Amino acid sequence: MSHPPGEAQARVDALLREQVQGLPAEEAVVLLATLANRAANELHKLARQEALARKGAEEWGNWAALQNASRNVILQASTCRDLANRIMSRLR
């Protein structure tokens, strides 16, 4: 069963709010930045797998583009995670 994109976003938004509710800002940024990094990694793995499986097919280009875009997200999310960890480590 598939969910409309808007419904998926609402579900994810609710999950994220639930995870950071009541946390100090420093802990919330570490959690969210780590989540962004791990989500980007999972997205990249799936996109790479599907691009390889669909090589030569009509939809290959979209999967390959998603693979490239998600690789860029990994780089940015890694920087966010590192900065969030730096913020948290200054508290210790």
C-alpha positions in Angstrom: 0.0 0.0 0.0 1.5 3.4 -1.0 1.0 6.6 0.8 0.7 10.0 -0.9 3.9 12.2 -0.6 2.1 14.7 1.6 1.0 12.0 4.0 4.6 10.7 4.2 5.9 14.1 5.0 3.3 14.6 7.8 4.1 11.2 9.3 7.9 12.0 9.3 7.3 15.5 10.7 5.3 13.9 13.6 8.0 11.3 14.2 10.7 14.0 14.3 8.8 16.2 16.6 8.2 13.3 18.9 11.9 12.4 19.0 13.2 15.9 19.9 10.3 17.0 22.1 11.7 18.1 25.5 15.3 17.7 24.5 17.8 20.5 25.0 18.7 22.2 21.7 22.2 20.6 21.8 20.9 17.1 22.1 18.1 17.8 19.5 20.6 19.0 16.9 22.8 15.9 17.4 19.8 13.6 17.0 18.4 15.4 13.9 21.8 15.8 12.2 22.6 12.1 12.8 19.2 11.1 11.5 19.7 13.3 8.4 23.0 11.7 7.7 21.8 8.1 8.2 18.7 8.8 6.1 20.8 10.2 3.3 23.0 7.1 3.5 20.1 4.8 3.2 18.6 6.8 0.4 21.9 6.7 -1.5 22.2 2.9 -1.0 18.7 2.3 -2.3 19.1 4.7 -5.3 22.5 3.1 -6.2 21.0 -0.4 -6.0 18.0 0.6 -8.2 20.1 2.5 -10.7 22.3 -0.6 -11.1 19.3 -2.9 -11.5 17.7 -0.6 -14.1 20.8 0.2 -16.2 19.6 0.6 -19.8 16.0 0.9 -18.9 13.9 4.1 -19.4 13.7 4.9 -15.7 17.5 4.5 -15.1 18.2 8.2 -15.5 15.9 9.2 -12.6 17.5 6.6 -10.3 21.0 7.7 -11.3 20.1 11.3 -10.7 18.7 10.4 -7.3 21.9 8.5 -6.5 24.0 11.6 -7.4 21.8 14.0 -5.5 21.7 11.8 -2.4 25.5 11.6 -2.5 25.6 15.4 -2.2 23.1 15.2 0.7 25.4 12.8 2.5 28.3 15.2 2.3 26.2 18.1 3.6 24.5 16.0 6.3 28.0 14.7 7.4 29.0 18.3 7.9 25.9 19.0 9.9 26.4 16.0 12.1 30.0 16.9 12.8 29.1 20.5 13.7 26.2 19.3 15.9 28.7 16.9 17.7 31.1 19.8 18.1 28.3 21.9 19.7 27.4 19.0 22.1 31.1 18.3 23.0 31.5 21.9 24.2 29.0 21.2 26.9 31.0 18.4 28.4 
